[in-house]
């Protein structure tokens, strides 16, 4: 009986694995210490690589942070609800889902976002386009809900999208700072109920 030969990974697979390890290492550093802890050398060491490898894949700290923002903002969102309000509340539950584990990805994203308006002004341009898309995404769910009758027609989609995002991020910030003693699951349920009841038409 011969031993099976190990499967050799392709160059594309090795490259993807390296990028993932680098981004995971950068995520942990930001979650623990903020963006000031991120340097190509520090991230490379944390990932088990050299500074040169990190530089090869990302080129600069600014580029690494840009990719890190995208990486830490990724999460699965169910879209099977038949109504705009249902899809909006599914999104809210998915957004706050990271708090259940107080995951490094969620914490790193929130720290980068908070720094973008204060200690890290260079981060602001990296968030501008993504935040605009985020508002449009939430507002479209609201417009869909108004169209299908699940959300009251009195609701203004654009302004409501702003306060929903503020509610989500504010709740998440509290969950990672002074409210660690409060159940993240209960916070998620409470926000979802509040938004749902506030926007729903009387028969929903």
C-alpha positions in Angstrom: 0.0 0.0 0.0 1.5 3.3 -1.0 1.2 6.5 1.0 -0.9 9.2 -0.7 1.1 12.1 -2.0 0.4 15.4 -0.4 -1.7 17.7 -2.5 0.4 20.7 -3.6 -1.3 24.0 -3.4 -1.3 26.3 -6.5 0.5 29.6 -6.5 -2.9 31.3 -6.3 -3.9 29.3 -3.2 -0.6 30.1 -1.5 -1.0 33.8 -2.3 -4.5 33.8 -0.9 -3.4 32.0 2.2 -0.6 34.6 2.8 -2.9 37.5 2.3 -5.4 35.9 4.8 -2.7 35.4 7.4 -1.4 38.9 7.0 -4.9 40.4 7.3 -5.7 38.2 10.3 -2.5 39.4 12.0 -3.3 43.0 11.3 -6.9 42.5 12.5 -5.6 41.2 15.9 -3.1 44.1 16.2 -5.8 46.7 15.5 -8.3 45.0 17.8 -5.8 45.1 20.7 -4.0 48.3 20.1 -5.6 50.4 17.3 -4.1 51.3 14.0 -1.0 52.8 15.6 0.2 49.2 16.2 0.1 48.5 12.5 3.4 48.6 10.6 4.5 46.3 7.8 7.2 44.9 10.1 4.9 44.3 13.1 2.2 42.7 10.9 4.8 40.5 9.1 6.2 39.3 12.4 2.7 38.6 13.8 1.8 36.6 10.7 5.0 34.7 10.7 6.5 36.4 7.6 9.0 39.2 6.9 8.2 42.8 6.3 9.1 42.2 2.7 6.3 39.7 2.2 3.8 42.2 3.6 5.2 44.9 1.4 5.0 42.7 -1.6 1.3 41.9 -1.1 0.1 45.4 0.0 2.8 47.9 -0.8 2.2 50.4 2.1 0.6 50.7 5.4 -2.2 52.9 3.8 -3.0 50.1 1.3 -2.9 47.5 4.0 -5.4 49.5 6.1 -7.6 50.0 3.1 -7.7 46.2 2.6 -8.2 45.6 6.3 -11.3 47.8 6.4 -12.8 45.8 3.6 -11.8 42.5 5.3 -13.2 43.4 8.7 -16.5 44.6 7.2 -17.3 41.3 5.5 -20.1 39.1 6.9 -22.8 36.9 5.6 -26.2 38.5 5.3 -29.4 36.4 4.8 -31.7 37.8 2.1 -34.6 35.4 2.1 -37.2 37.5 3.8 -40.1 38.5 1.4 -40.3 42.1 2.7 -38.0 45.0 2.8 -38.5 45.3 6.6 -37.7 41.7 7.0 -34.5 42.0 5.0 -33.5 45.1 6.9 -34.0 43.3 10.3 -32.1 40.3 9.0 -29.2 42.6 8.1 -29.3 44.2 11.5 -29.1 40.8 13.2 -26.2 39.8 10.9 -24.4 43.1 11.5 -24.6 42.8 15.3 -23.8 39.0 15.1 -20.1 39.6 15.6 -20.8 41.0 19.0 -21.9 37.5 20.2 -18.3 36.4 20.1 -16.8 39.9 20.6 -14.8 38.9 17.5 -11.5 40.7 16.6 -12.8 41.5 13.2 -15.7 43.5 14.6 -13.6 45.2 17.2 -10.9 46.1 14.6 -13.4 47.6 12.3 -15.0 49.7 15.0 -11.6 51.0 16.2 -10.6 52.0 12.7 -13.9 53.7 12.1 -13.7 55.7 15.4 -10.1 56.7 14.6 -11.2 58.0 11.2 -12.9 61.0 12.8 -10.3 61.7 15.4 -6.9 60.2 16.0 -6.5 58.8 12.5 -7.7 61.4 10.0 -5.8 59.6 7.2 -8.4 56.9 7.6 -11.3 59.2 6.8 -11.0 59.0 3.0 -10.9 55.2 3.2 -14.3 55.2 4.9 -16.0 57.9 2.9 -17.0 55.8 -0.1 -17.8 52.7 1.9 -20.0 54.7 4.3 -21.9 56.3 1.4 -22.5 52.8 0.0 -23.6 51.5 3.4 -26.2 54.3 3.7 -27.5 53.6 0.2 -27.7 49.9 1.0 -29.8 50.5 4.2 -31.9 53.1 2.5 -32.7 50.8 -0.4 -34.1 48.2 2.1 -36.3 50.9 3.6 -37.5 52.0 0.1 -38.3 48.4 -0.7 -40.2 48.1 2.6 -42.2 51.2 1.8 -43.0 49.8 -1.7 -44.2 46.4 -0.4 -46.1 47.9 2.5 -44.0 46.5 5.4 -42.6 49.9 6.3 -44.8 53.0 6.9 -44.9 55.5 4.0 -44.1 58.3 6.4 -40.5 57.0 6.9 -37.8 59.0 5.1 -35.4 56.4 3.7 -32.2 58.6 3.7 -32.4 60.1 7.2 -33.6 56.8 8.7 -30.6 55.0 7.2 -28.3 57.4 8.9 -29.8 56.9 12.4 -30.0 53.1 11.9 -26.2 53.0 11.1 -25.5 55.3 14.1 -27.6 53.0 16.3 -25.7 49.9 15.0 -22.3 51.3 15.4 -23.0 53.0 18.7 -24.4 49.8 20.2 -21.4 47.8 18.9 -19.0 50.3 20.3 -20.6 50.0 23.7 -20.6 46.2 23.5 -16.9 46.3 23.0 -16.1 48.9 25.7 -18.1 49.7 28.8 -21.0 47.2 28.2 -19.1 43.9 28.1 -21.2 42.8 31.0 -24.4 43.0 29.0 -25.4 40.1 26.9 -24.6 40.8 23.2 -27.4 38.5 22.1 -29.9 40.6 24.1 -28.5 43.8 22.7 -28.9 42.4 19.2 -32.5 41.4 19.8 -33.3 44.7 21.4 -32.0 46.8 18.5 -33.8 44.6 16.0 -37.1 44.8 17.8 -36.7 48.6 18.2 -36.1 49.2 14.5 -38.7 46.8 13.4 -41.5 48.2 15.6 -40.5 51.8 14.8 -40.6 51.4 11.0 -43.4 48.8 10.6 -46.9 49.7 9.2 -49.7 49.0 11.7 -50.5 45.6 10.2 -46.9 44.2 10.3 
